[in-house]
Amino acid sequence: MGFPVSAGLLDAMVLSVVNKEDTYGYEITQYLRRAVDVSESTLYPVLRRLQKNELLETYDKEYMGRNRRYYRVTPKGCTALTEYRAEWSQHKNKVDSILMNEGEEQ
């Protein structure tokens, strides 16, 4: 059983992966699959949205005679990632307080 991943959480996860190092779509998908079920057809609209919102930028780099599109986080994307991480921490703590019985007794 898995938990659904919201668009906001997926945005945050993509930004976090790309923030580690510039990378390309297939590699991002493979990294995310360690935690969530995501396909390349799901990922590319996310990448386009993040690019449109100026959180990611792209550049092409030759690989085995072909160009490969790489993504990198913009300064605006770094700010958004910091905000996503703070929101995630708060959300996780609230869920843990219920799910893991870490909160006050009812």
Residue pairs with C-beta under 8 A, 6 or more apart in sequence:
2 36
2 37
5 13
5 36
5 38
7 46
8 84
9 88
10 32
10 36
10 38
10 42
10 46
11 46
11 49
11 50
11 55
11 80
11 84
12 81
12 84
12 85
12 88
13 32
13 35
13 36
14 28
14 32
14 43
14 46
14 47
14 50
14 56
15 50
15 55
15 56
15 73
15 77
15 80
15 81
15 84
16 81
16 84
16 85
17 23
17 28
17 31
17 32
18 28
18 56
18 71
18 72
18 73
18 77
19 73
19 77
19 78
19 81
22 59
22 70
22 71
22 72
23 31
23 70
23 71
24 68
24 69
24 70
24 71
25 40
25 43
25 44
25 47
25 69
25 71
26 40
28 43
28 47
28 71
29 38
29 39
29 40
29 43
32 38
32 43
47 56
47 71
50 56
50 77
51 57
51 58
51 71
53 76
54 74
54 76
54 77
55 73
55 74
55 76
55 77
55 80
56 71
56 72
56 73
56 74
56 77
57 71
57 72
57 74
58 69
58 70
58 71
58 72
59 69
59 70
59 72
60 67
60 68
60 69
60 70
61 67
61 68
61 70
62 68
73 81
96 102
97 103
97 104
